[in-house]
Amino acid sequence: MNGYFNIGKLGATCRRYLPHFYGEMGGINAGAASDRMLAEWNLLEGGGKAVQLEPDIPCINVLEDGLMVSANLTLEHPQLYFELPQDYSALLERDADQAILWRERSRPVFLHYLERYTITGFRREGGNAYLLEREEPPLA
């Protein structure tokens, strides 16, 4: 999974969500939006941030059978989780319609939260999830 490798292992962070980045795609990705996140690396810090399950960090979305059924756009906690499918590529191969629906449902959530939060970590324990941390406004 790209998120685990780039964020959890290599230390990337993500602040921007780019809808339809590649335009229409073919092959296995046919019909799925080519949305992407812009990964950034601080080369001086290095190392990833694989995080452990923390039960007091709220989760933005609710999954049933691995599919997102709802999301909360009103959370204001310092840290949030966004749960992910176990393997989006496998979901796309197995059930393209569900993968396309996943992308459609997750896009507005990422666009909303990445205005004020940065994805800083990746959790595998208890299910794949991004860790989002609120960006503090600069001091005046």
N, C-alpha and C positions, 0 to 999 in steps of 0.2 A: 504494500500500500504506500503510495507516494507521501501521504501525510505523516505516517509513522516514520518513514525514512528521513524525509526532509526536515520535519519539525522535531520529532522525538530523538533522532540520532544525530542529524547534522546541525541542529540548532537554528533552523529558519524560523522566522516569524512572519505573520501575514496581517496586513492592515487594509488590503484592497481586494475587492471581489470584482472580477471582470466578466460581465455577462457576454455571452456569444463571442468570446475572444477569437476563435478561429473561424467563425461563421458556420455554415452548414458542413457537416462531416459525413463521410460515407463509411462503408465497411461495417464493422461491429458497432460503431458509434452512430450509425445512421439514425436520424430522428431525435437523438439526444442533443440537447444544447451543449455547446462547447464552452461552457462557463469554466473559468479558472480563477485561482487565487494567485496573487503576486507574492512570491516568496522572497524574503530579504534575509541576508546573513550579515551579522556583525563578525567579521573575520578576526577581530581581536579577542572576542569572548570564546568562540568555538564551542563545540559540544552541544548536544541536544538537551531537551527537557522532556524526558519521559516522566509522566506524573502518576502517582498512585491515586486510587479511588479515595476521595474525601467526601463522606456522606453529607457534610454541611454545605457543600457547594451546590447551588441550585442548577438544575438542568433546564435549558431553554426549550427543548422539544421532548415529545413523548413518542416512543416507538411501540408498535405492536407487530409482532412477527417480523421484526427487522425493518419495518416501514414506518416513516414518520406520519402520524395521524394528526398531530397538532403542535403548535409552537406558541410560546408566550413572548410577546414583543414589549412587555412592560417591566421586565426585570432590571434592577439597578445595582445589583451586588458587585463587589470588587472583582469577584471571579465567577465565571459561569462555565458550564459544560454544554457542548453541542454534540449530541450522540450521532454516530455515523453507522451506516450499514457495515456489517462485518467485512464485506468485500464488494465494493461497487462494481468492479469489472465482472465479477462472477454474476452479480445481480443483472447486469446488462446482458450477459450471455444467456442467462436462465430465463429472464422475464423483462424484456426491453421496455414494455409498457410501464412496469413498476419502477424501473430505473429512471425513465423519463419523468414520471410523476415525482419521484424523489428529488430530482434536479429542480423541477418546477416549484415544489414546496420549499426547498431549502434556499433558493435564490433570494426571496424577499427577506428571509431571516438573516442571512449573511449581509445583505446590503444594509439592513437596519443596524445590526450590532457592530459591524466594522466601521461605522461612523464614530464610535466611542470606545471600542474595544480592539485589542490586538490578540490574535491567536499566538500563544506563546508556548504551548505544550501539547503533547499527545498522550492520551491515556488508553491503555489496552485492557487493564484489569477492570472487570465489570462491564466490558463492552467498549468498543472503540469510541473515542470522543476527543474533540478538540477542547483545550482549556483556553478560555478567553479571559483576558485581564483588562480591566478598565483603565483607559489612559487618563491620567490626571491632567487637568488643565494647567498650563504654565503659571508659575507664580507671578503676580503683578509687580 
